[in-house]
Amino acid sequence: MAMNALAATNRNFRHAARILGLDSKLERSLLIPFREIKVECTIPKDDGTLVSYVGFRVQHDNARGPMKGGIRYHPEVDPDEVNALAQLMTWKTAVADIPYGGAKGGIGCTPRELSTSELERLTRVFTQKIHDLIGVNTDVPAPDMGTNAQTMAWILDEYSKFHGHSPAIVTGKPIDLGGSLGREAATGRGVVFATEALLNEYGKSIKDLTFVVQGFGNVGSWAARLIHERGGKIIAVNDITGAIKNLNGIDIPALLKFKEDTGNLKGFPGGDSTDPDELLTHECDVLIPCALGGVLNRENAPDVKAKFIIEAANHPTDPEADEILSKKGVIILPDIYANAGGVIVSYFEWVQNIQGFMWEEEKVNHELQRYMTRAFQNIKSMCQSHNCNLRMGAFTLGVNRVARATLLRGWEA
């Protein structure tokens, strides 16, 4: 069994705290969430029967600014995982140097078993229950697994009934309601900027390398599209519907069109079907896990052949796998940096909403590249001063920024 996300995040945090020599009382204070909310959401189903769900929101830390994080609709929304992800957002926003703290939330439900109107009712009830605990300067939700721009539109509408028109209450909104250009592709684009920054350190570039993309949802498909545009060769991809490989490089635009038309990857003429489990250990230069956590573990880590792993998913590498891969000399670009593109552009969206002034997509992408490149340089200098790997470089950078903000604000008073 993979170490759960909370245990792994806590372990990384404690390691970073030791490297930084944090005071033990401060360390404990930084771990405890600011607030945990648990609400009951009862809605009438379309057939008139009542059904109840449990909604969560964990607000981890607000020393650097309002809390920020996704809302997921998933049958396994477990308080421990929500906690870990809220904490991870605190460090992630600090690494990216955007003025937020971390939060995360969700409702334990299976979205595909609910009709659109049931999802809307559920979202509105959840918003009614937490509206006085979130806010433009308090806590700004965003989409996550099982939620999307439409979910955000419902939250915005319901919140605005109580507080007046507030476009900045959520990010990842539809463009027509104040969403930002470039937000849809942001996480995948950020992954590519992060990859470029890392490869640049090693004198390599995307166009000369082979890639495997595990997970072909929003993040994976955008990362694949942009890598393909830059001349990188993507030799295997998968999603829940199946896996495709082509050693000469998959035609990504054609695959995207095929997936749009048929809803799955299976049967794509420009590649051969392959076993999805073999993707992670496939021969390639760069492996990009873009799906769920814990996919690299002590069972498969010894067989990984990639030289670089870019963690586009949250927590794809188990700590045991981390050690195995480090010993093999595999370079891992950690999730709290690699997939920060989404929250960086969410920040841009929030800024635009507060100003009431929207940017061109070109500006969004340019600023994203600036933030991702600068964060990488900051991580590198932490790695050098503390003689540690990229994951600890990122964690020490993030934890140090939050600790400094906490001390400056006077946490003992």
N, C-alpha and C positions, 0 to 999 in steps of 0.2 A: 504493500500500500504506500503510495507516495505521501510524503510528509505534507500535512495540509497547509493551505496557503497562509493561514494565520501563524502557525509555528515557524514556517520558513521566513516570513516577513519579520517576525519578532527576532529570529535568529540573526538575520542580516542587520537589523537595527542594533541589536546588542553588540554585534561585532564592530559596527561602525562607531558606536558609542565608546567602546574600548579603545579603538584606534585614536579617536579624538580626545580621549581622557575626560569624558563628561562626568560631572558630579552625579553620584548614584541617585540622589533625590530628584535631580533634574531629569535624569534618564527615565525614572519611573513616571514622573509627571508627563513626559512627552509620549509615553506609551498609552496612557489612559485616555480614552475618547472624551471629548468635551461633553457630548450628549448622545445618548442612544434613545431612539424613539421606536415604539412598536405600537401599531394601531390595527384595529379590527375594521375591515372593509366589507360590509354586507351589501350585496346588490341583488335586484331581481333579475333572474335569467330571462331570456326571450320567451320561455314558456310560462313565466309567472312565478316559478319557484324561487325561493331565496337561497342564496349561497354566500358563504363567508370566507374571506381570505385574510391572511395576515400580511400587513405592510410594515416595512422597516425603513428607518433612516438612521445611519450612524454618522454623526458629525464629529470628526476626529480632532481637528486643531484649527484655530483661527488666529494664530499669532501673526501670520504674514498677510492676512486679508480674509475676505469671505470664503466660506468653504465651498468646494466644488467637487462634483462627482456624479457618476451615472446612476440611473434607475433601471434595474433589470427586472423583466417579467420572466420567471423561470421556476419550474417546479422545485428546484433545489436551492432556493434562496435561503441560505443557512446563516444565522446570526454571526457565526464565527467567520465565515467567508466575507460577509458584508463588512465586518470589522477589519479584516485584513486588507480588503480593497480600499476602505476609507483611509486607513493608515498609509497604504501605498500611494494614494493620491496626495497626501501631505508631502511625502518625500518627492514625488514626481513633479508637483508644481514648483517645489523649491529648486529642484535640479534645473528645470526649464527657466527659472528665475521669473516666474509670473506671480503676481501678488495675490495668491490664493492659499487656502489650506485645503485639507482633504475631507471628503464626505463620500458616502455611497449609500444606495438604498435599493429597495426592490419590493416586489410582491410575489409571494409563493403561489404561482399559478402556471398553467400551461397555455400560452397565448393561442396556439393553433387550435385548441379545443373551444375557444371563445369566439363568438361572432364579433364583428366590428362594433356593433352597438353595445355589446356586453363589455368589451374592452374600454369603450368610451365611458360607460357608467362607472366602471371600476377605477379608471384614472381620475375621474372627477371626484369620486368619494374619497380616494386617497388624498387628492389635493385639498379637499375640504378639511380632512383630518390634520394635515400638516401645514396649512397655509400660514399660520401665525409663527411657525418655526423655521420657515425658509424666507428668503428675501433677497433683493438685488444686492444688499450689502451684508447679508448674513450667510446665505447658502443658496447656491445656484445649481439646480439639477441639470442633467443632460441625458441623452439617450444611451442605452447600453444593450446588452443581449435582450432580445424580445421586445424592444421598444424602438421607436423611430421618430422622424420629424412630426408625424401626425400626433403621436403621444404627447410630444412637447407642445403642440398647438392646443390640445385639450387642457394641459396644465396651465398654459398661459391664459387661456380664456377663463378657466375656473378661478385662478388666482386673481385675475383682473376684476372679477365680480366683487371681490372683497377689497381690493387695494387700488382700483383704478388701472388704466392701461399701463402695463409694465412689461415691455418686450424683453428687458434684460433679466427677467426672473428665471428663464431657462435658455440654454444654448442648444444648437442642433435643430433649430426651428426651420420650417419651410421658408424659402427666400421671401415669399409674399408677406410673411409676418415678421420680417426683420432678421431672418437668417442670413448668415454671411456667405458670399460667394467663396468657393474653395473649401467649404466645411466638409462636404461630402467626401472629398478625396484626401482630406487633411492627414488622417492617421497614416494612410498608405504613402502619401507624398513625404511625410515626415520620416517614415521608415527608410525611404530611398535617400533623402538628404543625410540621414544618420549613417546609412551604409556608405555613401560617398565619402563622408568625413572620416570614417574608419579606414576604408580602403586606401584613401589618400595618404594616411600615416604609413602604410606599407608599400607605397609606390605603385599601387594597383588601381585599375579603374573598372567600372561596371562592364564596359564593352568587351573586356577580355576574359570574362569569367562565366562559369555555369552556375545556375541557381535552381534550387528546389523550393517551391512554395507550398507549405502544408496548410490547407485551409484557403478556400477561395470565396469567402464572403466579401464584405465591403473592403476590409483592410487588404486581404490577400489579392483580390482582383485589381485594386488600384495599384498596389505595389508591383504586381506582375506587369500591368499595362505600362507603368512608367519605366520599369527596368527594361522592358522590351523596346520602348521608344529610345532608350539610351544605348541600345545595341547589346544589352546583356542577353545571354542565351538561357531561357528557362526550359529545363529539360523534363521537369515533372511537376504536376500540381494535383491536389485532390480537394474534395469537399465531402459532405455526407453522402452524396449520390454516387461517388466513385472516384477513381484515380486514373490519370492519363499521363503517359510519358512518351517522349520523342527525343532521342539523343541528339538529333540535329537542331533541336530548338522548336518549341511549340509556337505556332502563330497565335499570339495572345488575342489580337482583335477578332480573329475568326472564332476562337474559343469563347470569347465573351458573347459574340453574336449567337453562337450555338447554344450557350447556356441560357441566354435571354429567350430564345425561341422554344427550347425544349424543357427548360427548367432543370436540366442536369448535365453533368459532364460525360456520363456514360454514352458510348456510341459516337463520340466526336471523331470524324474521319481523319483529322490531322494528327493522330497519335494512337498508341496502343493502350488498351486497358491494362492496369497493373494492380497489384495488391496495395491498398492504402497504407497498410502497416509497414511496408518496405520503404515508403517515401523518406522517413526520417533517417534511414541508414543508407540511402542511395548515394552513389558516387557523385560528388559535386563540389564546387568551391565554396558556395555560400548556401546555407540552409536557413530558411525563414519560416519558423512556425508562427502561423497567424490565427490559430484556432483556440482550443481550450488549454487550460493550465495542466501542468503535470505530465505532458506528453513525453518528455525526455526523462527517463528514470534509470535506475541501476541496471535494469534488464537490457535496455537497448543502447545506453550511452557508450559501452565499449565498442559497439559496431558502427558508430557514427563516423562517416568518412569526410564530412565537410571540414574545411579549415576555419571557416567563420560561421558563427551562428548569430543571427539578428533576431532578438526576441520581440517580434511584433505582437504576439499574444501576451496576456498577463500571466506571469509565473509559469512559462512552459517548461522550465528546467528545474527539476527536483534538486535540492541541495546535494544529495548523493551523486546525482548525475553531474552536477557542477564540479565536484571534486574530481570525478573520473575524467571529465572532459579537459579540465585544467591540466591534469597530469599528462594528458595526450597532447597538450599544446594547442588545443582548439581555442580560438579567440571568441569570447561571448560578449556581445553588445547587450547590456541588460535592459529589460523591459521598461524600467522606470525612466530610462532615457529614450530607448528606441521607438516606443510607441507614444511619445509625448506630443506628437504632431496634432492629435485630436484636441487635447486640452489647450494647446497653444492657440489654435485657431478658434476654439471656444472662447478663449480670453479675448481674441480680436473681435469676435462677434459681440461679446458683452460690452467692450469698449465702444464699438460702433453704435450699439443700442443706447448706451448712456449719453453719447454725444449727439445722437439723432443724426448721424452722418455716416453713410455707407461707403466702403472702399471698392475700388476696382479689384477684380480677381488677381490681376498681376501684382498689385501691392500686397495682397494677402499672402501670395506664394513667396514673394520676395522677403517679406518680414518673417515668414515661417522658416525660410532657409537661414536667415540671419540668426534667429533664436536657436535653431538646431545646431548650427555650426559653432556658435559661441558656447553653447552648453557643452559640446564635445571638447572644446579647448579647456574649459573649466574642469571637466572630469579628468582630462589628461594631466592637468597640473596637480590635482589631488592625488592621482595615481603616482606621480613622481614624488611629491612631498611625503606621502605615507607609504611608498613602495608597495602598492597593492594592485590587484587586478581591476578591470573596468567596473565590475559590479560594486566592489567596495569603494572605488573612486567615486561612483555616482552616489552611493548611499552616504558616504562621508560628506560629500558636497551638500546633499539635501539636508541631512540631519544637522550639519553645522549651521546652515542658514536658518533653520527653524529654531535651533537652540539659541543662536545669537539674537534673533528677533524676540524670543521669549524672555531672555535675560534683559534686553534693552527695555522691554515693556514693564519689567519689575514683577517677576512671577511670584516672589515671596511675599509681596505686600498683601 
